[in-house]
Amino acid sequence: MIKVCIEHLEPGMVLAREVKGIDESVLLPMGTALDGAQLTMLRGLGQAHVFIKPPGTPEARRALLER
């Protein structure tokens, strides 16, 4: 699991944990592959970061961690 700032998220990244709203309701469940609309929603909510599943290859994981 990788903690990623919202501004570094990209479409297709997969949530490793659910995203909850202020009232603790689940906005996006674990396993959701993020799309542009969901990224816009997260930014609009003021969400600072989310946890994503590591990319499939070691090279891709390193590239993500180096951001």
ZAVEX-796933 format. One record per residue: residue number from 1; x, y, z of N, C-alpha, C, O, CB in turn. Coordinates in Angstrom, 3 decimals, decimal comma, always signed. Glycine has a CB too. Layout:
% residues N
+-----+----------+----------+----------+----------+----------+----------+----------+----------+----------+----------+----------+----------+----------+----------+----------+
! pos !       nx !       ny !       nz !      cax !      cay !      caz !       cx !       cy !       cz !       ox !       oy !       oz !      cbx !      cby !      cbz !
+-----+----------+----------+----------+----------+----------+----------+----------+----------+----------+----------+----------+----------+----------+----------+----------+
! NUM !        X !        Y !        Z !        X !        Y !        Z !        X !        Y !        Z !        X !        Y !        Z !        X !        Y !        Z !
...
+-----+----------+----------+----------+----------+----------+----------+----------+----------+----------+----------+----------+----------+----------+----------+----------+
//
This chain:
% residues 67
+-----+----------+----------+----------+----------+----------+----------+----------+----------+----------+----------+----------+----------+----------+----------+----------+
! pos !       nx !       ny !       nz !      cax !      cay !      caz !       cx !       cy !       cz !       ox !       oy !       oz !      cbx !      cby !      cbz !
+-----+----------+----------+----------+----------+----------+----------+----------+----------+----------+----------+----------+----------+----------+----------+----------+
!   1 !   +0,847 !   -1,158 !   +0,000 !   +0,000 !   +0,000 !   +0,000 !   +0,906 !   +1,239 !   +0,000 !   +1,901 !   +1,290 !   +0,723 !   -0,971 !   -0,012 !   +1,223 !
!   2 !   +0,548 !   +2,231 !   -0,817 !   +1,349 !   +3,442 !   -0,954 !   +0,470 !   +4,652 !   -0,671 !   -0,618 !   +4,780 !   -1,234 !   +1,983 !   +3,538 !   -2,371 !
!   3 !   +0,939 !   +5,537 !   +0,200 !   +0,238 !   +6,788 !   +0,499 !   +0,629 !   +7,802 !   -0,569 !   +1,812 !   +8,078 !   -0,772 !   +0,583 !   +7,317 !   +1,945 !
!   4 !   -0,382 !   +8,359 !   -1,255 !   -0,130 !   +9,268 !   -2,371 !   -0,914 !  +10,561 !   -2,164 !   -2,108 !  +10,532 !   -1,867 !   -0,513 !   +8,605 !   -3,721 !
!   5 !   -0,233 !  +11,698 !   -2,325 !   -0,907 !  +12,993 !   -2,276 !   -1,865 !  +13,091 !   -3,461 !   -1,596 !  +12,573 !   -4,545 !   +0,126 !  +14,169 !   -2,293 !
!   6 !   -2,971 !  +13,756 !   -3,232 !   -4,011 !  +13,867 !   -4,259 !   -3,467 !  +14,417 !   -5,571 !   -3,847 !  +13,938 !   -6,640 !   -5,140 !  +14,753 !   -3,764 !
!   7 !   -2,582 !  +15,416 !   -5,512 !   -2,087 !  +16,018 !   -6,751 !   -1,231 !  +15,065 !   -7,582 !   -0,956 !  +15,347 !   -8,749 !   -1,288 !  +17,254 !   -6,429 !
!   8 !   -0,805 !  +13,942 !   -7,000 !   +0,005 !  +12,972 !   -7,748 !   -0,796 !  +11,775 !   -8,250 !   -0,246 !  +10,883 !   -8,896 !   +1,136 !  +12,482 !   -6,884 !
!   9 !   -2,079 !  +11,757 !   -7,955 !   -2,904 !  +10,644 !   -8,435 !   -3,119 !  +10,736 !   -9,936 !   -3,134 !  +11,823 !  -10,514 !   -4,255 !  +10,624 !   -7,713 !
!  10 !   -3,282 !   +9,587 !  -10,547 !   -3,545 !   +9,504 !  -11,989 !   -4,696 !   +8,542 !  -12,222 !   -4,902 !   +7,615 !  -11,438 !   -2,275 !   +9,046 !  -12,774 !
!  11 !   -5,451 !   +8,756 !  -13,300 !   -6,509 !   +7,809 !  -13,632 !   -5,950 !   +6,390 !  -13,753 !   -4,863 !   +6,185 !  -14,293 !   -7,205 !   +8,221 !  -14,939 !
!  12 !   -6,700 !   +5,427 !  -13,250 !   -6,301 !   +4,031 !  -13,324 !   -5,659 !   +3,509 !  -12,052 !   -5,575 !   +2,297 !  -11,856 !   -5,364 !   +3,844 !  -14,456 !
!  13 !   -5,201 !   +4,412 !  -11,175 !   -4,659 !   +3,959 !   -9,896 !   -5,794 !   +3,346 !   -9,083 !   -6,940 !   +3,785 !   -9,171 !   -3,980 !   +5,134 !   -9,116 !
!  14 !   -5,462 !   +2,322 !   -8,288 !   -6,487 !   +1,549 !   -7,569 !   -6,367 !   +1,801 !   -6,066 !   -5,286 !   +1,693 !   -5,486 !   -6,352 !   +0,026 !   -7,876 !
!  15 !   -7,500 !   +2,138 !   -5,451 !   -7,507 !   +2,416 !   -4,013 !   -7,229 !   +1,157 !   -3,198 !   -7,821 !   +0,103 !   -3,430 !   -8,848 !   +3,019 !   -3,596 !
!  16 !   -6,317 !   +1,291 !   -2,240 !   -6,010 !   +0,186 !   -1,332 !   -6,851 !   +0,288 !   -0,060 !   -6,978 !   -0,688 !   +0,679 !   -4,507 !   +0,175 !   -0,981 !
!  17 !   -7,423 !   +1,463 !   +0,197 !   -8,330 !   +1,685 !   +1,329 !   -9,521 !   +2,485 !   +0,838 !   -9,418 !   +3,232 !   -0,134 !   -7,611 !   +2,422 !   +2,506 !
!  18 !  -10,636 !   +2,330 !   +1,503 !  -11,808 !   +3,122 !   +1,135 !  -11,575 !   +4,579 !   +1,488 !  -10,772 !   +4,902 !   +2,364 !  -13,075 !   +2,592 !   +1,839 !
!  19 !  -12,293 !   +5,458 !   +0,788 !  -12,264 !   +6,890 !   +1,079 !  -13,602 !   +7,220 !   +1,720 !  -14,663 !   +6,928 !   +1,168 !  -12,003 !   +7,764 !   -0,224 !
!  20 !  -13,533 !   +7,843 !   +2,911 !  -14,747 !   +8,171 !   +3,644 !  -14,981 !   +9,669 !   +3,652 !  -14,048 !  +10,468 !   +3,571 !  -14,672 !   +7,642 !   +5,071 !
!  21 !  -16,265 !  +10,031 !   +3,753 !  -16,650 !  +11,430 !   +3,862 !  -16,582 !  +11,899 !   +5,302 !  -16,219 !  +11,137 !   +6,198 !  -18,050 !  +11,645 !   +3,306 !
!  22 !  -16,930 !  +13,145 !   +5,515 !  -16,914 !  +13,731 !   +6,852 !  -17,802 !  +12,952 !   +7,813 !  -17,480 !  +12,807 !   +8,993 !  -17,360 !  +15,186 !   +6,796 !
!  23 !  -18,921 !  +12,452 !   +7,298 !  -19,869 !  +11,705 !   +8,142 !  -19,526 !  +10,221 !   +8,242 !  -20,325 !   +9,420 !   +8,727 !  -21,280 !  +11,860 !   +7,599 !
!  24 !  -18,319 !   +9,861 !   +7,775 !  -17,829 !   +8,474 !   +7,811 !  -18,510 !   +7,550 !   +6,802 !  -18,300 !   +6,338 !   +6,839 !  -18,017 !   +7,912 !   +9,191 !
!  25 !  -19,324 !   +8,107 !   +5,901 !  -19,899 !   +7,272 !   +4,850 !  -18,816 !   +6,974 !   +3,810 !  -17,910 !   +7,781 !   +3,596 !  -21,135 !   +7,971 !   +4,189 !
!  26 !  -18,917 !   +5,824 !   +3,174 !  -17,926 !   +5,426 !   +2,173 !  -18,238 !   +6,133 !   +0,855 !  -19,299 !   +5,938 !   +0,261 !  -17,914 !   +3,873 !   +1,981 !
!  27 !  -17,291 !   +6,957 !   +0,414 !  -17,446 !   +7,662 !   -0,855 !  -16,926 !   +6,834 !   -2,019 !  -17,542 !   +6,774 !   -3,083 !  -16,725 !   +9,000 !   -0,807 !
!  28 !  -15,778 !   +6,197 !   -1,798 !  -15,178 !   +5,327 !   -2,810 !  -14,676 !   +4,073 !   -2,103 !  -13,866 !   +4,174 !   -1,181 !  -14,009 !   +6,055 !   -3,583 !
!  29 !  -15,134 !   +2,903 !   -2,510 !  -14,706 !   +1,677 !   -1,838 !  -13,293 !   +1,251 !   -2,236 !  -12,785 !   +1,612 !   -3,297 !  -15,679 !   +0,559 !   -2,145 !
!  30 !  -12,682 !   +0,475 !   -1,351 !  -11,386 !   -0,121 !   -1,649 !  -11,507 !   -0,899 !   -2,959 !  -12,524 !   -1,547 !   -3,205 !  -10,904 !   -1,050 !   -0,480 !
!  31 !  -10,474 !   -0,836 !   -3,796 !  -10,479 !   -1,550 !   -5,063 !  -10,969 !   -0,722 !   -6,238 !  -10,941 !   -1,185 !   -7,378 !  -11,318 !   -2,761 !   -4,941 !
!  32 !  -11,423 !   +0,514 !   -5,970 !  -11,885 !   +1,392 !   -7,046 !  -10,707 !   +1,831 !   -7,902 !   -9,701 !   +2,311 !   -7,379 !  -12,620 !   +2,624 !   -6,472 !
!  33 !  -10,826 !   +1,668 !   -9,222 !   -9,842 !   +2,205 !  -10,158 !  -10,272 !   +3,642 !  -10,443 !  -11,337 !   +3,879 !  -11,013 !   -9,745 !   +1,335 !  -11,495 !
!  34 !   -9,441 !   +4,591 !  -10,043 !   -9,817 !   +6,000 !  -10,137 !   -9,918 !   +6,483 !  -11,576 !   -9,114 !   +6,123 !  -12,435 !   -8,820 !   +6,848 !   -9,389 !
!  35 !  -10,942 !   +7,319 !  -11,814 !  -11,088 !   +7,965 !  -13,117 !  -11,046 !   +9,478 !  -12,907 !  -10,949 !   +9,946 !  -11,773 !  -12,422 !   +7,528 !  -13,825 !
!  36 !  -11,118 !  +10,226 !  -13,976 !  -11,014 !  +11,681 !  -13,902 !  -12,062 !  +12,320 !  -13,017 !  -11,755 !  +13,246 !  -12,265 !  -11,110 !  +12,260 !  -15,264 !
!  37 !  -13,291 !  +11,843 !  -13,093 !  -14,377 !  +12,417 !  -12,277 !  -14,125 !  +12,178 !  -10,792 !  -14,380 !  +13,057 !   -9,969 !  -15,740 !  +11,814 !  -12,684 !
!  38 !  -13,631 !  +11,005 !  -10,450 !  -13,349 !  +10,704 !   -9,040 !  -12,166 !  +11,526 !   -8,532 !  -12,166 !  +11,959 !   -7,380 !  -13,065 !   +9,201 !   -8,855 !
!  39 !  -11,168 !  +11,742 !   -9,370 !  -10,034 !  +12,579 !   -8,982 !  -10,497 !  +14,012 !   -8,726 !  -10,056 !  +14,643 !   -7,766 !   -8,940 !  +12,553 !  -10,071 !
!  40 !  -11,371 !  +14,521 !   -9,568 !  -11,921 !  +15,862 !   -9,384 !  -12,701 !  +15,933 !   -8,085 !  -12,592 !  +16,917 !   -7,353 !  -12,819 !  +16,253 !  -10,569 !
!  41 !  -13,487 !  +14,907 !   -7,786 !  -14,258 !  +14,866 !   -6,551 !  -13,326 !  +14,898 !   -5,339 !  -13,562 !  +15,659 !   -4,401 !  -15,149 !  +13,610 !   -6,514 !
!  42 !  -12,275 !  +14,081 !   -5,349 !  -11,340 !  +14,037 !   -4,225 !  -10,682 !  +15,394 !   -4,006 !  -10,528 !  +15,834 !   -2,867 !  -10,270 !  +12,966 !   -4,461 !
!  43 !  -10,300 !  +16,051 !   -5,080 !   -9,670 !  +17,370 !   -4,956 !  -10,668 !  +18,383 !   -4,409 !  -10,303 !  +19,238 !   -3,602 !   -9,122 !  +17,845 !   -6,321 !
!  44 !  -11,914 !  +18,295 !   -4,836 !  -12,957 !  +19,202 !   -4,371 !  -13,290 !  +19,022 !   -2,900 !  -13,720 !  +19,969 !   -2,241 !  -14,195 !  +19,010 !   -5,188 !
!  45 !  -13,097 !  +17,826 !   -2,384 !  -13,374 !  +17,551 !   -0,980 !  -12,245 !  +18,016 !   -0,068 !  -12,397 !  +18,035 !   +1,153 !  -13,614 !  +16,074 !   -0,781 !
!  46 !  -11,132 !  +18,387 !   -0,651 !   -9,991 !  +18,797 !   +0,150 !   -9,232 !  +17,618 !   +0,733 !   -8,469 !  +17,772 !   +1,686 !  -10,442 !  +19,701 !   +1,255 !
!  47 !   -9,441 !  +16,450 !   +0,162 !   -8,741 !  +15,238 !   +0,608 !   -7,248 !  +15,433 !   +0,373 !   -6,849 !  +15,810 !   -0,729 !   -9,265 !  +13,961 !   -0,146 !
!  48 !   -6,419 !  +15,188 !   +1,375 !   -4,971 !  +15,404 !   +1,253 !   -4,260 !  +14,242 !   +0,574 !   -3,357 !  +14,455 !   -0,235 !   -4,364 !  +15,633 !   +2,620 !
!  49 !   -4,658 !  +13,022 !   +0,894 !   -3,992 !  +11,841 !   +0,341 !   -4,942 !  +10,645 !   +0,389 !   -5,966 !  +10,659 !   +1,072 !   -2,681 !  +11,528 !   +1,118 !
!  50 !   -4,566 !   +9,625 !   -0,355 !   -5,259 !   +8,337 !   -0,319 !   -4,194 !   +7,249 !   -0,355 !   -3,019 !   +7,525 !   -0,601 !   -6,279 !   +8,185 !   -1,519 !
!  51 !   -4,606 !   +6,032 !   -0,112 !   -3,711 !   +4,887 !   -0,210 !   -4,073 !   +4,104 !   -1,462 !   -5,237 !   +3,774 !   -1,687 !   -3,798 !   +3,987 !   +1,061 !
!  52 !   -3,065 !   +3,811 !   -2,273 !   -3,301 !   +3,045 !   -3,495 !   -2,541 !   +1,726 !   -3,426 !   -1,597 !   +1,559 !   -2,653 !   -2,876 !   +3,856 !   -4,747 !
!  53 !   -2,988 !   +0,804 !   -4,260 !   -2,276 !   -0,474 !   -4,384 !   -1,028 !   -0,231 !   -5,217 !   -1,063 !   +0,547 !   -6,170 !   -3,186 !   -1,588 !   -5,034 !
!  54 !   +0,074 !   -0,887 !   -4,871 !   +1,307 !   -0,693 !   -5,626 !   +1,125 !   -1,114 !   -7,087 !   +0,444 !   -2,098 !   -7,377 !   +2,457 !   -1,486 !   -4,984 !
!  55 !   +1,734 !   -0,367 !   -7,991 !   +1,705 !   -0,767 !   -9,393 !   +2,348 !   -2,146 !   -9,555 !   +3,096 !   -2,598 !   -8,689 !   +2,432 !   +0,279 !  -10,275 !
!  56 !   +2,050 !   -2,796 !  -10,657 !   +2,483 !   -4,170 !  -10,871 !   +3,971 !   -4,417 !  -10,999 !   +4,447 !   -5,490 !  -10,628 !   +1,852 !   -4,663 !  -12,054 !
!  57 !   +4,712 !   -3,462 !  -11,507 !   +6,138 !   -3,709 !  -11,718 !   +6,995 !   -2,921 !  -10,729 !   +6,588 !   -1,846 !  -10,288 !   +6,531 !   -3,349 !  -13,150 !
!  58 !   +8,166 !   -3,433 !  -10,376 !   +9,054 !   -2,690 !   -9,469 !   +9,452 !   -1,325 !  -10,032 !   +9,583 !   -0,356 !   -9,284 !  +10,308 !   -3,508 !   -9,184 !
!  59 !   +9,645 !   -1,252 !  -11,350 !  +10,030 !   +0,021 !  -11,971 !   +8,936 !   +1,061 !  -11,822 !   +9,220 !   +2,221 !  -11,523 !  +10,354 !   -0,180 !  -13,450 !
!  60 !   +7,692 !   +0,662 !  -12,026 !   +6,564 !   +1,590 !  -11,896 !   +6,399 !   +2,030 !  -10,446 !   +6,074 !   +3,187 !  -10,176 !   +5,262 !   +0,937 !  -12,406 !
!  61 !   +6,619 !   +1,123 !   -9,534 !   +6,511 !   +1,471 !   -8,116 !   +7,587 !   +2,495 !   -7,728 !   +7,298 !   +3,455 !   -7,014 !   +6,635 !   +0,202 !   -7,237 !
!  62 !   +8,805 !   +2,297 !   -8,188 !   +9,883 !   +3,246 !   -7,901 !   +9,557 !   +4,618 !   -8,476 !   +9,775 !   +5,633 !   -7,816 !  +11,219 !   +2,738 !   -8,468 !
!  63 !   +9,039 !   +4,657 !   -9,694 !   +8,711 !   +5,922 !  -10,331 !   +7,656 !   +6,673 !   -9,517 !   +7,738 !   +7,892 !   -9,369 !   +8,216 !   +5,689 !  -11,766 !
!  64 !   +6,676 !   +5,955 !   -8,995 !   +5,630 !   +6,578 !   -8,197 !   +6,196 !   +7,118 !   -6,891 !   +5,839 !   +8,219 !   -6,471 !   +4,506 !   +5,580 !   -7,915 !
!  65 !   +7,071 !   +6,360 !   -6,246 !   +7,633 !   +6,763 !   -4,959 !   +8,595 !   +7,938 !   -5,097 !   +8,809 !   +8,676 !   -4,135 !   +8,346 !   +5,590 !   -4,314 !
!  66 !   +9,178 !   +8,120 !   -6,283 !  +10,141 !   +9,206 !   -6,500 !   +9,466 !  +10,545 !   -6,770 !  +10,156 !  +11,562 !   -6,855 !  +11,055 !   +8,861 !   -7,657 !
!  67 !   +8,170 !  +10,582 !   -6,906 !   +7,477 !  +11,852 !   -7,172 !   +7,572 !  +12,785 !   -6,007 !   +7,045 !  +13,896 !   -6,061 !   +6,026 !  +11,613 !   -7,505 !
+-----+----------+----------+----------+----------+----------+----------+----------+----------+----------+----------+----------+----------+----------+----------+----------+
//
